[in-house]
Amino acid sequence: MKLAFIGGGVMAEAILGGVLAAKIAEPGAIHMGEPRPERRQALTKQYGVHAFSDNLMAAHDADLVILAIKPQDLPSVFRQLKGHLSPQQAALSIIAGAKMSTLSQGLGHPAIIRVMPNTPAQIRCGMSLWTCSKEVGRPLRDATKAILGTVGVEIHVEDEKYLDMATALSASGPAYVFLFIEALIDAGVFVGLPRDMARTLALQTVLGSTRLVMETGKHPGELKDMVVSPGGTTAEALQILEHRAVPGAVVEAVNAAYQKSIKLGQG
Ligand SMILES: NC(=O)c1ccc[n+]([C@@H]2O[C@H](COP(=O)([O-])OP(=O)(O)OC[C@H]3O[C@@H](n4cnc5c(N)ncnc54)[C@H](OP(=O)(O)O)[C@@H]3O)[C@@H](O)[C@H]2O)c1
């Protein structure tokens, strides 16, 4: 299959790496539209793809045109591509906040796929939620599933409303988890652990706990209760976290991100 990336930044490179590793497309069948000459050169040298300064040349002939630019660069890309996509092509956008209707109008094209990925896609451990317009045929839906599957877990939804919710939970989510990990490491140092040891303990604890929830299928609350012995150390710590309303703050934070995502989508 032929792919075109418009924007050759961090997220485009993550997806490109997954696609090439899974041999979904050959390097020669991948075009990148990217304004910076040194970035074009680096992508060509490292991956063997074709890189163009002209987005229209990059998009020409591709089955899927993947928009991986920042939201502020979307108007200029619309000006370049509007009306130039053929009925066989679909546009796949990973741009936060860009709604299906905005993309369809801006490109003058009805076949649109909207994806909300996250940064762990860089290590093929990402989470992507996606939806598409009815004009996207089965082969390109299957291709989208396969492409996103190369960089992690993907879930297709019919209703676009879930994209704002995923923005708040899984797309912004790595930042919440990094904040918690950082605090855990600092806490380890506070009680006397050397920093590198605190880092190893914190990271393995977060990784192991996540895998335990996934692999046992148990409710996190049940697994939490198994760690808490009456009158013990964990109960002491959890009492502080509850007292400081950490669970409620997490809900409030995710809801604030959700509301912001809706507002940004309204322009
Ligand atoms: N990072 C995340 O956590 C995350 C998660 C979900 C979704 N997203 C979305 O993914 C998109 C890309 O994010 P990113 O982190 O990969 O950004 P990035 O690294 O800044 O990549 C954007 C790339 O697009 C290039 N570009 C700028 N104007 C262009 C134009 N007119 N035509 C073609 N290319 C152009 C940029 O080049 P220059 O550097 O020269 O400007 C840059 O290489 C964003 O819309 C973001 O909302 C990101």
The ligand as an ORCA input file, in Angstrom:
! r2SCAN-3c Opt
* xyz 0 1
  N       2.589     14.238     20.850
  C       1.446     13.781     21.384
  O       1.306     13.439     22.556
  C       0.253     13.646     20.520
  C      -0.781     12.787     20.898
  C      -1.891     12.712     20.086
  C      -1.955     13.488     18.945
  N      -0.922     14.319     18.613
  C      -1.030     15.153     17.435
  O      -0.061     14.760     16.500
  C       0.258     15.882     15.698
  C       1.745     15.906     15.465
  O       2.386     16.025     16.726
  P       3.956     15.815     16.854
  O       4.232     15.736     18.312
  O       4.409     14.726     15.952
  O       4.455     17.237     16.282
  P       5.872     17.612     15.638
  O       6.936     16.709     16.108
  O       6.041     19.106     15.795
  O       5.638     17.288     14.089
  C       4.971     18.140     13.194
  C       5.792     18.171     11.917
  O       5.054     18.821     10.891
  C       5.928     19.682     10.173
  N       5.173     20.727      9.496
  C       4.888     21.999      9.887
  N       4.182     22.641      8.936
  C       3.996     21.762      7.929
  C       3.363     21.847      6.655
  N       2.724     22.955      6.237
  N       3.387     20.751      5.857
  C       4.008     19.625      6.233
  N       4.636     19.498      7.433
  C       4.634     20.547      8.263
  C       6.830     20.204     11.267
  O       7.972     20.771     10.701
  P       8.725     21.987     11.514
  O       9.356     21.348     12.682
  O       9.661     22.543     10.529
  O       7.644     22.964     11.909
  C       7.103     18.937     12.071
  O       8.147     18.189     11.524
  C      -0.280     17.123     16.415
  O      -1.357     17.683     15.697
  C      -0.776     16.617     17.734
  O      -1.972     17.250     18.120
  C       0.183     14.387     19.359
*
